[in-house]
Amino acid sequence: MDNEFVLQNKAALDMDKIKTQDENELFYFVDNNTAASERITAPRYSYWKSVFRIFFKKKSNWVILFIFVLLILGAYLLPVIFPYSELENVLDTTSRNLAPWEAIGKFGFDLKWIFGTGRFSNSLFYGVWASARTSLSLALACAAINMVLGVIIGALWGYSKVLDNIFNVIYNIISNIPYVLMISLLVYIMSRGIGSFIFALTITGWLGIAYFFRTQVLIIRDREYNLASRCLGTPIFRVVTKNVLPYLTSVIVTLIATEIPSYIGMEVFLTYIGLGLSGTEPSLGHMIDIASDGWMTAPWGFWVPVAASAILTISLYLMGQNLADASDPRSHMQ
């Protein structure tokens, strides 16, 4: 009987020892470390990494990006490797307005003549790439200037009531002047060079972008975190750059996606009607203007720059729109 009692006590002690070991494994003391208590074990979030992950998730975006990179490389590298001159073969009257097959038959198979020749016996293939470089450079410069001025001034415009009163008067005056008429007048007064054309497109081009951003800022200006920053005495410029503009990233990308193609179209249209760049600068509008007289007899000279302009603007627009969709924070909640 005593032996049985001893065995039961020994078994109970063993069970208590096992239970104590299990508790020691499950529960343990930690030091009072504030930094360790605030450490987050969730994976780190990167906004732009998430943007590009969503962008490249669509297979069509790879195709659009490939076309865009191909256009950029062709526009900026080919004219350097193969310099283009519209009057290179102007004295060769037998080479004017040759179809692609006729040019290849005359000069042999060469990429230089794959699109045929123009009215001055010039290579349309080299001409398209040199013209695309001019049109694309002009569009990128205008978009960069107008977007920087428009976004910053528009954000301050919507956030400051003093600037709101001033810029509303300026906007109401300038917006009633036809935009094309103003550009045409400025180009006519100065000159038909690239510098004057960029100046004409940017002297008031930023105002419409600024007004659009003003309305966007008015929507989020009085939200709680902005009111808290103002109560803490944060300067307006810091509130705009740290609180307001990051919230409007997708809107900015959407505007860029529409602005760059629109400037390419503006250059093509104004140069075509004789109010844009001069004939000394190769541009898509100039090529279309030169070939418009004989587009029935030599349609390749007209449709090649038209197709190049369409492909350039469409690829820029599609890539920008898809990037704007990917930059929307709501699409990251997966």
Protein Blocks (a to p, Z undefined) as FASTA:
>chain_A
ZZmmmmmmmmmmmmmmmmmmmmmmmpccddddfklmmpcfbdcddfklmmmmmmmmpmkl
mmmmmmmmmmmmmmmmmmmmmccdfklmmmmmmlgoiafklmmmmnopafklmnopafko
pafklmmmmmmmmmmmmmmmmmmmmmmmmmmmmmmmmmpmklmmmmmmmmmmmmmpcfkl
mmmmmmmmmmmcfklmmmmmmmmmmmmmmmmmmmmmmmmmmgmklmmmmmnopafklmmm
mmmmmmmmmmmmmmmmmmmmmmmmmmmmmmmnopaccfklgcfklmmmmmmmmmmmmmml
mmmmmmmmmmmmmmmmmmmmmmmmmmpmklmmZZ
